[in-house]
Every structure is written in structure tokens, then in C-alpha cells.
Amino acid sequence: MVAEATLWNDDAVEVRMNLAPLAGPSLALQILDAHGSPLLLPPPPVPGGEPSWATLSPGQSEGFRFTGFVPSWTAPGRYRVRLRYLYRPPSPQPGDWTGELVSEWAEFAVRT
């Protein structure tokens, strides 16, 4: 199972995005079962070093790929997933994009 997402800058000014919230599926993906309960994912990668950043000019995009994001213990059934980017630092720098972005939901099924 692979999830792909693309962030586009549809604003008229350049923005800088912290990529740490997209470092792993447990940080970037929101997965719900058919009853609306969250699917618990393994913990995110251990932070280390300086966070990476992407500077997006107007109209520019950055793509992300999450391979094997469904844990092996996931019960058979129907699920939906979406990208959720959340970045609200205590003191953002000028040009840093802050806030929350979510994608449309995508459905998938896990079979035995």
C-alpha cells in the first residue's frame, strides 16, 4: 500500500514549509476505520538533527510518498485515509507557513 500526496503553493508569495510533520506516516496520515475510529500507527521516527525545509514559490509543488503505511496488525475492513499537515511553532519565522492542511479522504480496504 502506497499513499502519495502533493503540497502546492497556490498563494501569490513564496512560503517555507517545515517537512518534519511529513517525516513518517504516523505524523502525516490520518486513518479512520468504517466506524470513524482512528487506526493506531507505529511511533514516528526519532527526531534528530535540523529539520528539513522546502521553499515553495507561487505555483510550485513538493511531493511525498508513504510506502507500507498500513500496519500488519490492521484488521480486515474498510478504511479511509487523508494527509494532515500541522505546523504551529511557538515563534514562526517570517515566510514560514503555519497552520493545518488536510487532503480529501481516500478509501481503501484491508483483506485477509
N, C-alpha and C positions, 0 to 999 in steps of 0.2 A: 504494500500500500504506500502510495506516494502522494503527498499534498504539495501543491505548488501555489505560490502567492506572489503577487507583484504590487509594490507600492509605487504610485505615480504622484508626481508633484503637479497638481493641476492649479496651483497658485501662480501668481504673477511674479513672485520673488523666490530667490534661492532659499532652500531650507537645509538644515543639517539634522540628520536623524541618528540617534544612538541605536546601534544594532544589537546591543546586549539583550533587549527584550525579545529578540528573534533568534537567540543563541540555541534554542532547543525546543522541541515540541511542547514540553510541559510549560514553557513560558509563552509560547506564541499561539498555541492552538487551544481552542475551547471545544470540547467534545461532550455531547449530551446523548443519553440513550433515549429510547422511544417514550419514556415517561418523563423526560426532562431532567433526569438526574445526571450530574457530571460523571464522566469516566475519569477515574484517577490515573494519572500518568506517572512514570518514574520521575525521580527528582531531576532538576535541571543540572547542567554541567557545573562543575565547581568554578566559581569566578576566579580569574587570575589576570594579572597584567592590566593594561589600559584597555578600556572598551573601544571597539572599532566604531567608526562613524562613516556615514555616507552623506555626501553633499549632493543634493538633487537640484539641478537648475529647473526652471519652469519647463514642463513637458517631459522631463527626464524620469526614468523609472529604475527600480532595483528589484531583481527577482530573488526568491528564496525557495528552497526545496527541503522538504521534511520527509525523509525516507524511513519506512518501517515505524511509523508513529503509533500504530495500534499495538498495545502491549499483548504479550502471548496469553495472559490470563483473562482477556476480554471474552465475555460470554457471547454466544451466538445471538444475533438480533440486529435490529436496525438502529443506526446512529446518524447523527448529523454533526458536522464539524465546521468551524469558521476560524479565520485568522483573527487574533485580537492583539493589537499593538497598544501597549500602555506605557507612557513615559511621562512622569510628573516629578522631576527633581526638585529639591528644596530651593535651589537657586539656579535656574537655567541661564545659559549664556545667550547673548544676542544671536539671533539666527537659528537657535535650536528649536526644533518642532517639539511641542509638548501637548499632551492630551491623550485621547483614546481613539483608535481607529478599529473598526470591525468590518469584516467582509460579509458577503451574503453567505447563508448556510449552504453546505453541500451535503447530500445524503450518501450513505454507504451502508453495506450490510456485512456482517461477520457470519460466516457459515462454519459448521463443524467439519 
